[in-house]
Amino acid sequence: QVHLAESGGGLVQAGDSLRLSCAASESPFSSYSAGWFRQAPGKEREFVAGISRSDDSTTYADSVKGRFIISRDNAKNTVYLQMNSLKPEDSAVYYCAARLGVVLVGAKKYEYWGQGTQVTVSS
């Protein structure tokens, strides 16, 4: 059982940056691919970014490509999401997720989830 804990959310203005962190209880966390998802009120949970177990492959949703960067530090069992040039439409609860195997964009494919962290971007 992997426990994930997100942090770093908050209230920012459009154009600002935030870095989210996801700390995993499992070691070695390098056994798991990781992803960030988000869910806005009344909307489905959507894939934002994913990173492979060895950090050699990343995947992004078109809506965040060029603005967000996912990374991981397996020595610290932590995954990060650097969010730049934030827009009001990025406002959502952001979730970290992990799975054994390759990165997939479907939320149902992930076995482990954090509790989420709120990101609010004002215009």
Secondary structure, DSSP 8 states (H G I E B T S, - for coil): ---EEEE--EEEETT--EEEEEEESSSSGGGEEEEEEEE-TTS--EEEEEE-TTSS-EEE-TTTTTTEEEEEEGGGTEEEEEE-S--GGG-EEEEEEEEESS--S-GGG--EE---EEEEEE-
